[in-house]
Amino acid sequence: MARIEILNAAGAVENIIVADESFAEKAFPGRWRIAEASLTLEEARDARRARIKSEASERLKALDWRLERARERDTLDLPGETLAEVLAAREAVRRASSRAEGEVLALSEIADIAAFQWEVAETDRIAARQLSRFKFLQRFTPEEQATLLAAAQQNPALNAYLFNLQAATAVNLDEPATSAGVHLLEFAGLIPPGRAAEILGD
């Protein structure tokens, strides 16, 4: 990490930034040089934190195509990565970048700041608790699905429950109505004891 002078076509300094040499060459190929003045610890920290923000923005942009694909799959009720899962991945990037900025502030050597790299860790990830209708129904075994469909023909309340489920574009596992509905299926003996917790679990 150093003060970098950005040169214009005539070779004169038109700007000064704080960055590492690889970034300078990528952004301004052949149009930069290291300034003579040394970099302070605070400047190095500020520069690396700014780069982390920029890197996080690039990683979020790289998820745009997955976001669009998930929206289309959720709309069509197709299997695959859900919108909630992609949004969870985006949130993990944001959490990781915030964590990384804090870690940079704790560094006390300019060389360590210049060498600092960050990635999304498991602790940054959150569980996607919203499923497409297709993925939610897949949590029931084929035998359970058959039992529910057969019982719905004789039970108007169950028939209405399944009708509303078919109309839903997504199912939030943390929604009280979702939990109550699945537990009622277990209470009615339509799914085995303990299955409600399994279906609603991660």
C-alpha positions in Angstrom: 0.0 0.0 0.0 1.5 3.4 -1.0 0.7 6.8 -2.3 0.3 6.5 -6.0 0.6 9.4 -8.4 -1.6 9.1 -11.4 -0.1 10.7 -14.5 -1.8 12.4 -17.5 -0.7 12.0 -21.1 2.0 14.6 -20.7 3.5 12.8 -17.7 2.3 15.3 -15.2 0.6 14.3 -11.9 -3.2 14.7 -12.2 -4.2 12.8 -9.0 -2.8 11.0 -6.0 -4.4 7.9 -4.6 -3.6 5.4 -1.8 -3.5 1.9 -3.2 -1.2 -1.1 -3.9 0.8 -1.4 -7.0 -1.2 -4.2 -8.6 -4.4 -2.1 -8.3 -2.7 1.0 -9.8 -1.4 -1.0 -12.8 -4.9 -2.6 -13.4 -6.7 0.8 -13.1 -4.1 3.0 -14.7 -1.8 0.8 -16.8 1.5 2.6 -17.4 0.2 5.9 -16.0 1.3 5.8 -12.4 4.3 5.9 -10.1 4.9 5.6 -6.4 5.0 9.0 -4.7 8.0 9.8 -2.5 6.1 10.7 0.6 5.6 7.7 2.9 2.1 6.4 3.9 0.8 6.8 7.4 -0.9 3.9 9.2 -4.2 5.7 9.2 -4.0 6.3 5.5 -3.2 2.7 4.9 -6.2 1.6 6.9 -8.5 4.0 5.2 -7.3 2.9 1.8 -7.7 -0.8 2.5 -11.2 -0.3 3.9 -12.2 1.7 0.8 -10.9 -1.2 -1.3 -12.9 -3.7 0.8 -16.1 -1.7 0.1 -15.2 -1.7 -3.6 -14.5 -5.4 -3.6 -17.8 -6.1 -1.8 -19.7 -4.1 -4.4 -18.1 -6.2 -7.2 -19.0 -9.4 -5.4 -22.6 -8.3 -5.0 -22.8 -7.3 -8.6 -21.5 -10.8 -9.6 -24.6 -12.3 -7.8 -27.0 -10.3 -10.0 -27.4 -13.1 -12.6 -28.2 -15.6 -9.8 -30.7 -13.2 -8.3 -32.5 -12.9 -11.6 -32.5 -16.7 -12.2 -33.8 -17.3 -8.7 -36.7 -14.8 -9.3 -37.7 -16.6 -12.5 -37.5 -20.0 -10.9 -39.5 -18.9 -7.9 -42.2 -17.4 -10.2 -42.3 -20.6 -12.3 -42.1 -22.8 -9.1 -39.1 -24.6 -10.6 -36.4 -26.4 -8.5 -33.0 -24.8 -8.0 -31.6 -22.0 -5.9 -34.3 -19.8 -4.4 -34.6 -16.1 -4.2 -34.2 -16.3 -0.4 -30.9 -18.3 -0.8 -29.4 -15.7 -3.1 -30.5 -12.9 -0.8 -28.8 -14.7 2.0 -25.6 -15.0 0.0 -25.7 -11.2 -0.6 -26.2 -10.6 3.1 -23.2 -12.9 3.8 -21.0 -10.7 1.6 -22.1 -7.6 3.4 -21.4 -9.2 6.8 -18.0 -10.4 5.7 -17.0 -7.0 4.3 -18.1 -5.3 7.6 -16.1 -7.8 9.5 -13.1 -7.3 7.3 -13.1 -3.6 7.8 -13.0 -4.1 11.5 -10.1 -6.5 11.2 -8.2 -4.0 9.1 -8.7 -1.4 11.9 -7.0 -3.8 14.3 -3.9 -4.2 12.2 -0.9 -2.1 13.3 1.6 -2.8 10.5 1.3 -1.2 7.0 2.7 -4.4 5.4 0.0 -6.5 7.1 -2.7 -4.0 5.9 -1.3 -4.2 2.3 -1.4 -8.0 2.4 -4.8 -8.3 4.0 -7.4 -10.4 2.1 -10.9 -11.4 3.0 -13.5 -14.0 2.2 -17.0 -14.9 3.3 -16.7 -17.2 6.3 -19.3 -19.7 7.6 -20.0 -17.3 10.5 -21.1 -14.7 7.9 -23.7 -16.9 6.4 -27.4 -17.0 7.4 -29.8 -19.8 6.9 -32.4 -19.1 4.2 -35.7 -19.8 5.9 -37.9 -19.0 2.9 -38.5 -21.8 0.4 -40.3 -22.0 -2.9 -43.5 -23.9 -2.8 -41.8 -26.8 -4.6 -39.0 -27.0 -2.1 -41.4 -26.9 0.8 -43.5 -29.7 -0.6 -40.4 -31.7 -1.1 -39.9 -31.8 2.7 -42.9 -34.1 2.8 -42.3 -37.7 1.8 -44.3 -39.1 -1.2 -46.3 -41.2 1.3 -47.2 -38.1 3.3 -48.2 -36.2 0.2 -50.5 -39.0 -0.9 -52.0 -39.2 2.6 -52.7 -35.4 2.6 -54.2 -35.4 -0.8 -56.5 -38.3 0.0 -57.6 -36.8 3.4 -58.2 -33.4 1.7 -61.0 -35.0 -0.3 -63.0 -35.6 2.9 -61.8 -32.6 4.9 -62.7 -29.1 3.7 -60.3 -27.4 6.1 -57.4 -29.5 4.9 -58.5 -29.0 1.3 -58.4 -25.2 1.9 -55.0 -25.4 3.5 -53.5 -27.3 0.5 -55.3 -24.9 -1.9 -53.7 -21.9 -0.2 -50.4 -23.6 -0.3 -50.7 -24.2 -4.0 -51.4 -20.5 -4.5 -48.3 -19.4 -2.5 -45.2 -18.4 -4.4 -43.0 -19.0 -1.4 -43.3 -20.4 2.1 -41.6 -18.7 5.1 -40.7 -21.4 7.6 -40.7 -18.8 10.4 -44.2 -17.6 9.7 -46.5 -18.5 12.6 -49.2 -19.7 10.2 -46.7 -22.1 8.5 -45.7 -23.6 11.8 -49.3 -23.9 13.1 -50.4 -25.5 9.9 -47.7 -28.2 9.9 -48.2 -29.0 13.6 -51.9 -29.4 13.0 -51.2 -32.0 10.3 -49.2 -33.9 12.9 -51.8 -33.4 15.6 -54.4 -34.8 13.2 -52.3 -37.9 12.6 -51.7 -37.1 8.9 -47.9 -37.1 9.4 -46.0 -39.1 12.0 -45.1 -37.8 15.4 -42.0 -35.6 15.3 -42.3 -34.9 11.6 -43.5 -31.3 12.1 -40.3 -30.3 13.7 -38.3 -32.0 10.9 -40.3 -30.3 8.2 -39.9 -26.9 9.8 -36.2 -27.4 10.7 -33.2 -26.3 8.7 
